[in-house]
Amino acid sequence: MKKVGLYAAMLALGMSTAAQANEGIYVGANVLFGAETEFEISGFAVSEGADVGFDFLVGYQMPLSDYVDLGMELEFRSFGEANFSNVLTLEGSAFYFNAKPKFYVDDARSFYVAGLVGFGSMDIELKTATDSASDSDSSIQFGVEAGYEMESGLGLSLGYKSATAEIQTIDFTTDGFYAGVSYRF
């Protein structure tokens, strides 16, 4: 009977170590591409492709179960410039506090799919040939991601994000794909 207890304790310790192998602080950067920027005023919507953007993030990842981790992160995001027929350009950036649950699809906890929801503040600047205006307001973003994490702490990801904000009476939306790299300490 003592052996069964010893084996059970060893198994529990081994599972606990595996579940916590991906716990810790991480940093990352993403390149945003294929982005579309849209703004809507009184039911009239205009959209345009945006230049390549980027984001930087720092977060903490903790295990929730053997195959599920939760990342909490702070993100700075630059959306890139969207040029609307050489009449109006729109540039934007944002800070977000994100929750990112990761669902590992293999026993090695390398491959994952993740969801993302973030709350923050979006800053928008509109420019014409003769004038410019800028403002900011609260924003929300959603996304999905698939990735691979190596034992060394290096991670690679591909994903999609959509961010929205209502600034004064104008609804802004930017969405697109990203490729990223991260490192977990």
C-alpha positions in Angstrom: 0.0 0.0 0.0 2.9 2.4 0.7 4.2 1.9 -2.8 0.8 2.9 -4.3 0.9 6.1 -2.2 4.5 6.8 -3.3 3.7 6.2 -7.0 0.6 8.4 -6.7 2.7 11.2 -5.2 5.4 10.9 -7.9 2.7 11.0 -10.6 1.1 14.1 -9.1 4.5 15.9 -8.8 5.3 14.9 -12.4 2.0 16.2 -13.7 2.4 19.4 -11.7 5.8 20.0 -13.1 4.5 19.5 -16.7 1.6 21.8 -16.1 3.9 24.6 -14.8 6.6 24.2 -17.5 5.1 27.1 -19.5 4.5 29.4 -16.5 6.3 32.7 -16.4 6.9 36.2 -17.9 7.0 36.6 -21.6 7.7 39.3 -24.2 6.7 39.4 -27.8 6.4 41.3 -31.0 4.0 41.0 -34.0 4.0 42.3 -37.5 0.5 43.2 -38.6 -0.3 42.6 -42.3 -3.3 42.4 -44.6 -5.0 45.0 -42.4 -8.3 46.7 -43.3 -9.2 50.0 -41.6 -12.8 51.3 -41.6 -14.6 54.3 -40.2 -18.3 54.9 -40.1 -20.1 58.2 -39.7 -24.0 58.3 -39.5 -24.3 54.9 -41.3 -21.9 55.8 -44.1 -18.8 53.4 -44.0 -15.5 53.7 -45.8 -12.8 51.1 -45.6 -9.2 50.9 -47.0 -6.2 48.7 -46.7 -3.6 49.8 -44.2 0.2 49.8 -44.2 2.1 47.1 -42.2 1.7 47.7 -38.5 3.3 46.2 -35.4 2.8 45.5 -31.8 4.9 44.8 -28.7 3.6 43.0 -25.6 4.7 41.8 -22.2 2.7 39.3 -20.2 2.5 36.5 -17.6 1.3 33.0 -18.5 -0.1 30.7 -15.8 -1.4 27.1 -16.1 -5.1 26.5 -15.4 -5.0 22.7 -16.2 -2.8 20.2 -18.0 -3.8 21.6 -21.4 -5.0 25.1 -20.7 -2.9 28.2 -19.8 -4.0 31.8 -19.3 -1.9 34.7 -20.4 -2.5 38.2 -19.1 -0.6 40.8 -21.2 -0.1 44.5 -21.8 0.2 45.4 -25.5 1.1 48.5 -27.5 -0.2 48.3 -31.0 0.4 50.6 -34.0 -2.1 50.0 -36.8 -0.3 51.4 -39.8 -1.5 54.2 -42.0 -4.6 53.9 -44.2 -4.8 56.3 -47.2 -8.3 57.0 -48.4 -8.0 58.0 -52.1 -5.2 60.6 -51.3 -7.9 62.7 -49.6 -7.7 61.5 -46.0 -5.1 59.5 -44.1 -5.8 57.7 -40.9 -3.2 56.5 -38.4 -3.8 54.8 -35.1 -2.3 53.2 -32.1 -3.6 51.6 -28.9 -2.7 50.2 -25.5 -4.6 47.0 -24.5 -4.8 44.8 -21.4 -5.4 41.3 -22.9 -6.6 38.0 -21.6 -5.3 35.1 -23.8 -6.4 31.5 -22.9 -4.2 29.0 -24.7 -5.4 25.5 -25.4 -2.5 23.0 -26.1 -3.3 20.3 -28.6 -0.4 18.0 -27.9 1.0 16.2 -24.8 4.3 18.1 -25.1 2.5 21.5 -24.7 4.1 22.9 -27.8 1.3 23.5 -30.3 -1.7 25.6 -29.2 -4.7 27.6 -30.3 -5.7 30.7 -28.4 -8.4 33.3 -28.1 -7.8 36.9 -27.2 -9.9 39.6 -25.7 -8.5 43.0 -24.8 -9.7 46.3 -23.4 -7.8 49.6 -23.7 -7.5 53.0 -25.3 -7.2 53.7 -29.1 -5.7 56.9 -30.4 -6.7 58.0 -34.0 -5.3 60.8 -36.1 -7.0 61.9 -39.3 -5.2 64.1 -41.8 -6.1 66.0 -45.0 -3.9 68.1 -47.2 -4.7 71.2 -45.1 -5.9 70.0 -41.7 -5.6 67.2 -39.0 -7.5 66.1 -36.0 -6.8 63.5 -33.3 -8.7 62.0 -30.4 -8.8 58.9 -28.3 -11.4 56.7 -26.5 -11.8 53.3 -25.0 -11.5 50.3 -27.3 -12.0 46.6 -27.3 -10.2 43.9 -29.4 -10.8 40.2 -30.1 -8.6 37.7 -31.8 -7.5 34.1 -32.5 -4.0 32.7 -32.7 -2.2 29.4 -33.4 1.3 28.9 -32.4 4.3 26.7 -31.5 6.3 27.1 -28.3 9.8 25.5 -28.0 11.3 24.2 -24.7 13.9 27.0 -25.0 11.1 29.6 -24.4 11.0 30.8 -28.0 7.5 30.9 -29.6 6.1 31.5 -33.1 2.5 32.5 -33.8 0.1 33.4 -36.6 -3.2 35.1 -35.8 -6.0 37.5 -36.6 -7.2 40.6 -34.5 -10.0 43.0 -34.8 -10.1 46.3 -32.7 -13.0 48.8 -32.5 -13.6 52.1 -30.9 -16.2 54.8 -31.0 -14.4 58.2 -30.9 -16.9 61.1 -30.7 -19.6 59.9 -33.2 -17.2 58.0 -35.5 -16.9 54.2 -35.3 -13.3 53.0 -36.1 -12.5 49.3 -36.8 -9.2 47.9 -37.8 -8.6 44.2 -38.4 -6.0 41.9 -40.0 -3.5 39.1 -39.7 -0.2 39.0 -37.8 2.9 36.9 -37.5 4.7 37.0 -34.2 7.6 35.9 -32.1 7.8 35.6 -28.3 10.2 34.6 -25.6 9.1 33.1 -22.2 11.7 33.5 -19.4 
